[in-house]
Amino acid sequence: MGQLCSSRSGAILNPYRVLDLTDHRGDLAGMILADLGADVIKIEPPLGASTRYRTPLIKNGTSPEASLHFFAYNRNKRSIVLDLDLAQDRQIFDELVCGADFLLESFPDGLLATRGIDFTTLTKLNPTLIHVVVSPYGTDGPNATRIANDLTLSAMGGQASLQGSPDRPPVRVSIPQVWRHASAQAAAAAMIAHARMLVTGKGQYVDVSAQCSVTWTMMNAMHAYAIQGFEFEQMGSTVQMGTRAIDPVFECADGYLVAIPIGSLLNGLLGHIAADDLVDVEWLTEDWATFDARMAAGEEMRFTSAEIRDLFARYFLRHTKEALFALGFEAGVTLAPINTVADLTEFNQLKARGAWHDTVLPQGEPVLAPGLFAKMNQAPMRFRYPPPRLNEHDHEIRTEVANGIRLRLPPPPPVDSDAPFKGLKVLDLTWVIAGPASVRYLADHGATVIKVESELRPDALRFLGPVKGDQGWNRSHFYGEFNAGKKCVQLQLKEPKAREMLGKLVEWADVLVENWAPGATKRLGIDYPSCAKINPDLIMLSTSLLGQNGPMASLAGFGYHAAGMAGFYEVTGWPDRPPH
């Protein structure tokens, strides 16, 4: 979970109303907006949304309240049944459109598309409406009406081509992911479109293709062939780290864990490995703190990468993943357990951060459900409604309509620009993927973004492929893909003058985004309380491996560590082989 800090108060989307007509292809988008405070009204046909009948089903549950899928992705929403083929219900729908800020829809066989209700029709009722449509391939083009599901879209989007053992056919993540990616993109796109409406004064149409959304999960494989002349391919669980291919998955006594078998990890664990009597004196006299740098420089080494990996493999096999995780934390290194769902419910860091929510299934059984996705200091998200029963809020919504069309906030006068974030000033203290990719949204739509790096601490993406020609500071297409549209300044933050300059940038910025290990900003005097003293109106977003608080918050790591702890490795790969 990320953490957002702002001096502004009140639920972020509290003034806004969303009409949610999606099925499983977009219901997470509405829930994201609902969690952020929007009034989300789930408009359903007489028998209920199709997701109410989607498996898995609650044991002994009765339709239309038996779907665990519906239960998982529809909290904080209200439900009303409208038959859009009946004049009186169509009138209620039209009046709801007049008072709404957003309308979310699935395509091609959604409630509106099948009745010829399109963006033009909707904006005649509400000229500033944001209409978001989630579909497999987009709403036009040769595949617009093509039948699709998670499996085919994972393949068509390229994601599956990178997953699985190189000697076997490609695989997808076993638990459907494509529509979750598309829904999250739809929620972000809805807010970007709303910002553009505030600039132009005109309603916006947002066309979200699940295929395009999932293609971005390929990251640096998207354009590999065009840049380097060959594609990235399946590598099992192996990851590419600069010029080295490293397999981070290890079997342990009760499952698997993710660890990067390099010298710096061995430097932290050597004493424990020696206590298990697995090494001789030659290992103990090696300078493991500088081993990786010397190997990268091409020096002749006493130990090979294969020997180091074999040592880790023998050591990890003697211990449980929970014990290794705790041992690594004490040693200041990351040994990430590959968690199952059962492991996740007992994970102390998640418990401490309130990552689970106690709720009750429709038939009365108490369960743990995933909690809110971010923590905010003055605009906290909260649970307002459990997933609604079919037509649960019919009376109150119809009463609201009868008492008058909901008044929306009038848009400001349009300005001479259609860039929604023109004039927004963003200080980018991020590196690798999660931060730079997020900030690029802002740069793409007009924000002025200043990225801070130094030669002593550059963004690691600068050294990862694909690269055209010789390696260099500015040769990585991977870096360019996620940092396009930004400006860059080099500040060596160990120097007082550089920290002084950084303070001036904090004062200048509207938004600061960072994804360093927790504690790093405080040591430099740019944690949120310090920044708020310089710039009380600053919005600051921090994202890290395990969040900013909790007993394990200081643990640092990368995507593969997160994927292990979050359960993705556990559900990817072949049943007769280690997780991928």
Sequence and secondary structure as in RCSB ss.txt:
>XXXX:A:sequence
MGQLCSSRSGAILNPYRVLDLTDHRGDLAGMILADLGADVIKIEPPLGASTRYRTPLIKNGTSPEASLHFFAYNR
NKRSIVLDLDLAQDRQIFDELVCGADFLLESFPDGLLATRGIDFTTLTKLNPTLIHVVVSPYGTDGPNATRIAND
LTLSAMGGQASLQGSPDRPPVRVSIPQVWRHASAQAAAAAMIAHARMLVTGKGQYVDVSAQCSVTWTMMNAMHAY
AIQGFEFEQMGSTVQMGTRAIDPVFECADGYLVAIPIGSLLNGLLGHIAADDLVDVEWLTEDWATFDARMAAGEE
MRFTSAEIRDLFARYFLRHTKEALFALGFEAGVTLAPINTVADLTEFNQLKARGAWHDTVLPQGEPVLAPGLFAK
MNQAPMRFRYPPPRLNEHDHEIRTEVANGIRLRLPPPPPVDSDAPFKGLKVLDLTWVIAGPASVRYLADHGATVI
KVESELRPDALRFLGPVKGDQGWNRSHFYGEFNAGKKCVQLQLKEPKAREMLGKLVEWADVLVENWAPGATKRLG
IDYPSCAKINPDLIMLSTSLLGQNGPMASLAGFGYHAAGMAGFYEVTGWPDRPPH
>XXXX:A:secstr
 EEEEES  S TTTT EEEEE  TTTHHHHHHHHHTT EEEEEE TT  GGGG SSB TT  TTS BHHHHHH T
TEEEEE  TTSHHHHHHHHHHHHT SEEEEESSSSTTGGGT  HHHHHHH TT EEEEEESS SSSTTTT    H
HHHHHHTSGGGGSS TTS     SS  HHHHHHHHHHHHHHHHHHHHHHH S EEEEEEHHHHHHGGGGGGTTHH
HHHSS     TT EEETTEEE  EEEETTEEEE   SHHHHHHHHHHHHHTT   HHHHTS TTTHHHHHHTT  
 SS HHHHHHHHHHHHTTS HHHHHHHHHHHT   EE   HHHHHT HHHHHTT EEEEE TTS EEEEE  SEE
ESSS       S  TTTTHHHHHHHHHT            S   TTTT EEEEE  TTHHHHHHHHHHHTT EEE
EEE SSS  GGGGSS BSSS  TT BHHHHHHHTT EEEE  TTSHHHHHHHHHHHHH SEEEE S TTHHHHTT
 SHHHHHHH TT EEEE  SS SSSTTTT    HHHHHHHHTTGGGSS TTS   
